[in-house]
Amino acid sequence: MAEFAWEARARSGEVRRGNMEATDEAAVNARLRQLNLNPVRVRKKLKIAAFQFGSGVATKDLVTFTRLFATMIDAGLPLVQCLDILATQQTNKQFEVILKDVKASVEGGSSFSDALKRHPRVFDELFVNLVHAGEVGGILDSILSRLSIYLEKRQKLVRQVRGALVYPSIVVVIAAGVMTVLMTFVIPAFESMFKDFGGGSENLPALTRLMISLSQTFVTYSPFLVLLLIGGAVGFSYAYRTPKGKRIVHKTLLQLPVMGSVLRKISVARFTRTLGTLLTSGVPILDALEICARTSGNVIIEEGILKVRQSISEGKNMAEPLAEAKVFPDMVVQMIGVGEQTGALDQMLNKVADFYEEETDVAVAALTSALEPIMMVGVGGMVGVVLVAMYMPIFSLAGNIKAD
C-alpha cells in the first residue's frame, strides 16, 4: 500500500488535509466520500529515506505524552483533539511532526494503533499492542496510564545500568590517557636523562629496564596498536551483527562473575514487568510472550521465552517449560507457577517485577561501590609502579654521591 496526501472540502465548506494509506487514488477518493468529504486533490507521497541515530524522541517525552493523553481521554476529550493539543504544546519538534502525522492518519480513517505503527522508532511493538488492546476493550485511558508507569520503571532500570557503567568507563579512559602520556613522553625523558648521567642500561634496576623496554615497544608499535584496536572494534561490530556472534556475546555477558548476575536480575525484572503489564491489559498470553521475547534485549533469554511460548501453544502450563529453559531463577518459576494455579498470574508477575527491581537497585549500588575503590587502586598502582621505576636510579645515584 502507498501513502497519499489528500485535500478535501467538508459540507460546511471547510478545507481539510491529511494523509491516508491506500492501494491507489480511487480508493482514497472512495474513502473520503464515505467520510462525507468532497476530494479536491489527492497525490502520492514520495518516501525519502533518512539516516538518523535513534528516534529523536526521549523516553521522558514519551512518558509525558502518554500520561497527558491518558488524562485527556479520561476527561472525555475526542482523540483527534487530544493529539492536536499535545502536538501543539510539544517542545520536541521531531516529536511534534510525528504526532501531527498520527493525527492526520486518524483523521484519514486509521485506528489510533495503526497510526502509531507508522512510527516504530518511537512507538515500539509493546506500545502499539497495548494501545490496540485498549481500543478493543474500551479502556484506552487505563491502558495509557499503565503504559506510562511501565515506561517510567523501564527508564529507571536503564538509568541505573548506565549510571553503573559511567564511572568505570571514565576511569578506564583517563587511565589509558595517563599511561599513554607516561609511555610516550615521561619515560623517554627519564631514559635520556639516565644516558646523560652516563648510566648504561645494564646498571639500571630491573624494574626500570622493564619500563623503558615497554615504553620503547609502545612508541615503536603504537600506530600498529591503534590499527589493531580499530580493526578489533570493527571486527567485533561485524561479528555482533551476525546471529551466532550476538548469541556468543549475550551468553558470555550472562556468565560473567559479578556483572552476569546483575544483568540476569535486570532481565527478570524487564520480562516480568512487561508480561504483567500486557496480561493486565488483556493481551493474549501467546502474543504477550512473543512481544516479551522481542523486547528482552538478550538472545539467550529471547530463545528461552520463545520455547516457553511454543510449549504453551501445545497445551502446557507456563511454569514447567520456563523451568526447563533454565533462563530465570527457580524462585521466579515457582512464583509464576503459583500465579497460574491461583488465577492471578498478572498480579504475581508485577510482584516479582517489584522485587527484582529492588534487587537490581541493591546490586547496581553494590557493584558501583565495589568498582570505585578497585578502579582507583588499579590506576594509582599503575602510575605508582612507573614513578617508582623511574626514581629508583635517581635514589641510587643520590646514595652513591652521599657515600663519596
Order of alpha helices (4+ residues) and beta strands (2+ residues): beta-beta-alpha-beta-alpha-alpha-alpha-alpha-alpha-alpha-alpha-alpha-alpha-alpha-alpha-alpha-alpha-alpha-alpha
